[in-house]
Amino acid sequence: MMEKLMIDRKEADIVQKTVSIEEAEATKQADQAEAIKQEAALGVADANLKLEKSVALIKQLNKTHIEFVKAIKMPTPTVKLVIAGVMIMLGEQPDLIPIPGTYGKKEEEYFVKCKRVFMNDPKKFLALLLDFADSNKNNIPLSRIKKLGKEIVVSESFNEKDSKKSCEAIMYLYYWVSALYDYDQIYKST
C-alpha cells in the first residue's frame, strides 16, 4: 500500500510539473497576445488619426484649389501620381493614350480624365472624396489597394516633400490617398 502511495505521489508530481509548464506557456502566450492587441490598437489609432487629419485637410480645399490643379498644363510626375492615386482609390479607369513614337502602344492617363470627369464640378469632387473616406474606408477593394501599392505608393515621386512643392491641393490629395492606403493596411491586418 505504501508503494502504491509513493507511485501515485510520483505520478501526481509529474502531472503537477506538466500542468505548471503548460500554465506558464499559456500565460506567456496570453501576454504575447495582449502585446499584439495593444500594438494593433496603437496602429489603428494612428491610422484613424492620419485619416481624420487628411479629411480635415480635404475640407479646407475649395473651388480655387481645384481650378488651380485643373489649369496645370504639364503636370509633374508627383502631380500625375497623386491624381492617379485619387482616381484608383475612387475606382476610376484611366484613359489609354498612345505613346508618342510607338506604334500601337498606350499608357494609362489619369490626370486628363480627372480634370474632365471630376474637376468640372469642384464641390461635387470634394464631396465625393469626403464621402469615400467616411463611407468606404473599410471596404476598399483589394484590387485598388494592390494597384496603388504596385504603381503609386512605391514610386519615389509619390512623397510628402514633392507633393508639398506642387501646390496645396496636391499636398492635401496626397495625404488623402496615403492615409486611406495606410488605413486599409492597418484595418485589414488587425
N, C-alpha and C positions, 0 to 999 in steps of 0.2 A: 504494500500500500504506500509506503514511504517512497519507494522507487517510482511509483505511478505519479505521486505528487511532484517529485523532482522533474520528471519528464514533462508533466503538464506545466510546471513552472518555467522550464526552459522554452517550451513552445510558446507560452504566453509572453516571455521576454522577447522572443523572435518576432512575434506578431506586434508587440508594442514598438519595437525598433522600426519595423516596416511601416507601421502607422505613423510614427514620428517623422520618418523620412518623407513619406507621402504628404504629410501635413506641411512640412517645411517646403516641399516642392510646390504644393498648392498655394501657399502663402506667397512664395516667390513669384509664381505666375499671376496671382491676383495683383501684386504690387506692380509687375510689368504691365499688366492690362490697365491699371489705374494711370500709370505714367503715359501710356499710349493715348488713353482717353483724354488726359489733360493736355497733351501735346496737340491732339486733334482739335480740342476745344479752342486752344490758342490760335491754331491755324485758321479755323472757321471764323473766329472773332476778327483776326487780322484781315481775312478776305472780305468779310462783311464791311469792315471799316473802309477798306480801299474802294469797294463798290459804292458805299454811301458817299464817299468823297467825290468819286467820279460822277455820280448822279448830281451832286450839288454843283459841280463844275458845268455839267451839261445844261443845268437850269440857268446858268449865267450866260449861256450863248444866246445871241439874238439874231435878228434878220441881217444886220450889218456884218456880223461874223461870217454867216453862211454865204452872203453875197460876195464877201472878200475871197473866200475859197472858190466860189463859183467863177470868179473873174480870173483865176490863175490860168494862164495860157500854157506855160511849160512847167508842170509840177516836178518838184524834186523827187528822188526815189523815196524819201521819207513820206512826203505827202501822198504819193501813189500807194505806198504800203499801208498807211493809216486808213485811207479811204477804202482800199481793198479789204482791210480788216473789218471795217464797219459793214461793208456790203456782204462779206462772207458771214459775219455774225448774224446779219438780218436774213440770210438765206437767199440773197440775190445772185443770179447767174451773171457772169461777165459778158460783155460784148467780145466777140472774137474779131480781131482786126488783122489784116495782112501785115506781115513783117516786111518792111521795105528791103528790096534787094534779094528777096527769096521768092521762089515760085511755090504757091500753094500752102506755105507755112503761115500759121496765125498765132497770135498771142492773146492772152486774156487782158482785157482792158476794163477796169472798174471805174476809174476816175471820170471819164466822159459819161458813162452810164449813170453814175451817182449824180452828176450835175444835171443830167437830163431828167432823171426819174424823181429824185428827191429834193434837190436844191431849188427847184422852181417854186416850191412852197415851204419856206423855212420853218414856219410854225408847225406844219404837219410833220416835217422831218424830225424836228426836235421832240415833238410829242411821241413819235414812233420810237425814238431812242429811249426816252424815259419809260414808256410803256414796256418796251422789251426788257429793260434792266429790272423792272418791277415784276412783270408777269412771266417772263420766260427764263429767268436766270437759272432756275432749277431744271429746265427741260431743253437745254441747248443740244441739238442733235450731235451725236458723236462725229458724224461726217464733217460738220462745220469746225469742230474743235480740232480734228485731225488736220484739216486743210489749213487752219490758222497756224497750228504747230509746225507744219511742214513747210509752208510757204511764207508766212508773215513773221511770226514771233521769233524765228531763228535768224532772220535777216539782221545784219549789222546796222542797217539803216532804220530799223524799227526800234527806236530807243527814245527815252525821255529827253535827252540832250538835243538831239536833232529835231524832235517834234516841237520843242520849245523855240528853236530857232526859226521854224517855219512861220507859224502865226498862232494866235491864241486858240482859234477854233481847232486847228490840227492838234495842238497840245491836249486840249480837252477831249477830243475824239480818241487820241492815243490812250489817254487814261481810261476812257470808257472801254475800249477794246481790251486793253491789258488787264483791267480789273475784272471784266467778265470772264476772260480766259483763265486768270488765276483763280477766281471764284469757282469756276467749273472744275478745275483740277483739284481743289481742296474738297469741294462738295462731293465729288464722285469718289474720292479716296477715303472719305470718312464714313 
